[in-house]
Amino acid sequence: MRSARISLSALVLLAAGIGAAAAGRDPMNHLKGEKSPYLLQHVSNPVDWYPWGEEAFAKARRENKPIFLSIGYSTCHWCHVMERESFTSEAVAKVLNERFVSIKVDREERPDIDKVYMTAANAAGWGGGWPLSIWMTPERQPFYGGTYFPPDSRWGRPGFIEVLERIGGLWEKDGDALRQDAARLADALRQNAVIEGREAEPKLEWLDGLFKEFSGSFDSERGGFGGRPKFPMPVNQDFLLRYYARTGEAKALAMAVTTLEQMSKGGIYDHIGGGFARYSVDDEWRIPHFEKMLYDNAQLSVNYLEAYRATGAPRFSRTAKETLEYVMRDMTHPEGGFYSAEDADSLPPDAAADAHKSEGAFYLWTADEIDAVLGSTAGEVFRYRYGVEEGGNAPEDPHGEFTEKNILYEAYSLPETAKKFGRTEGEIKRLLRVSRGKLLEARAKRPRPSLDDKILASWNGLMLSGFAKAYQILEEPRYLAVAQKTARFLESRLYDAKKNLLYHRWRDGERKIAGMADDYAFVIQGLLDLYEADFDPRWLFWAESLADRLQSDFFDEGGGYYMTAAGEGEHLLVRVMEDSDNVEPAASSVAASVLLRLAHMAGRDDLRKAAEKTLTRFGGQMERAPRSLPGMLSAVADAAGKPRQIVIVGGLEEPETIEMLRLVNRRPMPARALMVLTPKGRGELEKRLPQLKGMGPIGGKPTAYLCVNFACALPTTDVAKVAEMLAQDSKVPNRGE
């Protein structure tokens, strides 16, 4: 059950009208025509915000004013704080409006802008994070910056008005000097953006180096790498699971599954409604920053599915299912497609409508609240299992928001809980399942965190992979239905077929912002995963078309992919190329991986060469700093390893075809390309991919063709023979073997 939410736009317009009537001014600033939920959160500020664009730049040039650029996103806690403290202040607005031209940017809508100015802030030593505050010339060259500024001087930080007055005064007194400083920084950024001198021929030994680095920093008790704060970093688990599949190295599997197990036990995981919070502020995964991001849950769902594929452990399939259930219930647009994020902050239960929101209020429980919903007997069991204490259980509470409240985590195992209460594990499991359902229903009546309901192509590509892989591994048809609906949504709402053009963002009927490299790379990956789930050739051919656009618009002849297409970055200080796999993998890493897959499936040597150029372009960086590019190192393994192609000829409804696919999908396998020639789709595939001609059924029965390093074994109709051939080619056992 989902509690009702008033639309963000309606709330904004209502607040704007009330606030403006009291102040006797225009109710909205220049953000009023925008669709971004983050920008709309600021539409009624007295600050005369402009969106990024020529109108603001022209005003700055015409009036010879510096630009104040503020970058954030709708679920950013400190962005909310700075708005409440400063951007709603008439005193602050007066200074900003008189001495600056103020621009608001949603970093999720414009990651390219964010990348440029975050790089500048870090390079200049101003500090990085959100909200990002940048002061720059009318030519968009930065000369000062920082993150959050309190309204008054505190914590060793100057007050915001004080900073504004100082900068405004310096600009009026010696603007030429600030322009010179800005020009020097801009030149340095341009030089840094050119990824040269990093070339090296890729080597498999680099993967061993990264494995050793992970081994050296691994927290064997709590999982993860390093200390607090701990981010899930799905790309790390993905590398380790792929490394295990390629080498059979048990320690790689142990590091991945220990991390995933500990995360699913901790407070970073929503034990009532499923899904993961953004990160943990401690080193035990206990105390989360409660915002939920689509890209985290998309990638983590794949992590848990792959861990289940490797181990068969029910915990991993259950966590994946609960995460996908959360996305289907709370993050899905009725037409298909997935929303971006849920905020960390919300009103506490029974709070007045004008009360301040607090972090985690939607997710926290008192012991009495749990007993009121479950009754004392079931409540006692639940409280023991999930670490609920009478006085609250948060070991740290820096802002006083968790007082007497509890963050649910698995304090005791199922066997320990059963022993404590003298019941069987089955009885305890059933009781807890019913209890979680009751608490979910009760929680749904609370004020919900705000929802960022914009739909981004890139993050939807990641989530498409999650549902497609869930169908492959778990064989539940509803996951395939969601994946297909997502692909159709992307096709109808975020794609111009005539121009073969993806758009980055869709919201409220509007598609806007030309797609960026990660939009293309992530959607291609999702389409290939969907093809390997339902084997509809349309997804494979669409992926190939998008790959052609990725090559023509984003590829650098020296290798690698710029964030923005050629000609799309005219308002940017510099055209940048992401060079690290972080909470999201770099576009170049995913592009290298998917182009290698496509090259093998579609017989496209040009795509293979582009992928190899990219790997060489970043080779020196992978050698010197392998931890910065674990996703790209996995692509190195794909490029250097023996390519595997599995072609099954047969109807998807035939038992032998189903069993052959099951054998393939249950085994961790590196660098594979899986295709099925069905009676319906075979003709179209053979027409587009002539290398498939001659692969026919033997004796009218479903037939498997297994090729390794371009050498094919004799085709077989014997399911047992397929299992034997897969086992001979694998370093790891099939699930259940």
Buried (B, 14 or more C-beta within 10 A) or exposed (E): EEEEBEEBBEBBBEBBEEBBEEEEEEBBBBBBEBBBBBBBBBBBBBBBBBBBEEEBBEBBBEEEBBBBBBBBBBBBBEBBBBBEBBBBBEEBBBBBBEBBBBBBBBBBBBBBBBBBBBBBBEBBEBEBBBBBBBBBBBBBBBBBBBBBBBBEBEEEBBBBBBBBEEBBEBBEEEBEEBBEBBBEBBEBBEEBBEBEEBBBEBBBEBBBBBBEBBBEEBBEEBBBBEEEBBBBBBBBBBBBBBBBBBBBBEBBBBBBBBBBBBBBBBBBBBBBBBBBBBBBBBBBBBBBBBBBBBBBBBBBBBBBBBBBBBBBBEBBBBBBBBBBBBBBBBBBBEEBBBBBBBBBBBBBBEBEEEEEBBBBBBBBBBBEBBBEBBEEEBBBBBBBBBBBBEEBBBEEEEEEBBEBBBBBBBBBEBEBBBEBBEBEEEEBBEBBEEBBEBBBEBBBEBBBBBBBBBBBBBBBBBBBBBBBBBBBBBBEEBBBBBBBBBBEBBBBBBBEEEEBBBBBBBBEEEBBBBBBBBBBBBBBBBBBBBBBBBBBBBBBBBBBBBBBBBBEBBBBEBBBBBBBBEEBBEEBBBBBBBBBBEBBBBBBBBBBBBBBBBBBBBBBEEBBEBBBBBBBBBBBBBBEBBBBBBBBBBBBBBBBBEBBBBBBBBBBEBEBBBBBBBBBBBBBBBBBBBBBBBEEBBEBBBEBBEEBEEBBBEEEBBBBBBBBEEEEBEBBBBBEBBBEBBBEBBEBEBBEE
